[in-house]
Amino acid sequence: MTSSTPATYTTELSKGQGAVEETLNLLQVWEPGMTAESLAERVVREGSLGRSTAVRTRDLVQRVFVRRYLVPNDEPARCLKRLATRRADRAVIRQIMLVYTARLHQILRDFIVEEFWGRYSAGAERISRADAEQFIARAHADGRISPSWSPVMRVRVARYLTGALADFGLLSEGRETAKEIHPFRILSGTALYLAHEVHFKGFSDNSILELPDWKLFGIARDEVVRELDKLAHDGHFILQYAGDLLRISWRYKNMEECVDAIAR
């Protein structure tokens, strides 16, 4: 299961931010077994990313698509492609993309958990680029950034952080330096996906409650139980929860069946 162990921040988020539309386009072209090079060559040849240059296309394929959705295996890409092909709710697909992106980029995960939800809970209406710069300054001070970034890079990464949150629907889009905070809650399809992902990785049912990804949606253990209970009432599985012990009788035999249920 994904670890929440603190990690040193990198600037790699700058290669794509959320890259939601680009990822959807790449999923249309990608087929299981494709190498990064063959995917990039086909995308360039067919112009699947519009006016994107060959260099930019290869960057998106190798440093965004591959690292988020094909490593350590291609299950994320397979599931997302299946969801997109079956015309699943676009908002659910975007939330699942957020999960995989935050797993790769610790700076994005922490910015959402610490800054976005902290300000959301306090009733703030906006998050500014200056807020992101202050978050980065604190990360410098507590050792999460090493070696030190230049002032220019701090400003750039701050812009990418707020831009990524806009891409994933947490903040308003646009060029404003202070973006409006949007209401944001986990969707049932996303919760169903995450629970089954933990299950099919071989972890215990109780491990679902400890998944760090729930924090991206601002929900704690009791709220996760409530989300799972809703899914049980919808007939996706049978749930028992008592004395902090979670047990689930699973209905779907693999992630493909789970994805099909989400898309219905």
Secondary structure, 3 states (H helix, E strand, C coil): CCCCCCCCCCCHHHHCCCCHHHHHHHHHHCCCCCCHHHHHHHHHHHCCCCCCCHHHHHHHHHHHHHHHHCCCCCHHHHHHHHHHHCCCCHHHHHHHHHHHHHHHCHHHHHHHHHHHHHHHHCCCCEEEHHHHHHHHHHHHHCCCCCCCCCHHHHHHHHHHHHHHHHHCCCECCCCCCEEEECCCCCCHHHHHHHHHHHHHCCCCHHHHHHCHHHHHHCCCHHHHHHHHHHHHHCCCEEEEEECCEEEEEECCCCHHHHHHHHHC
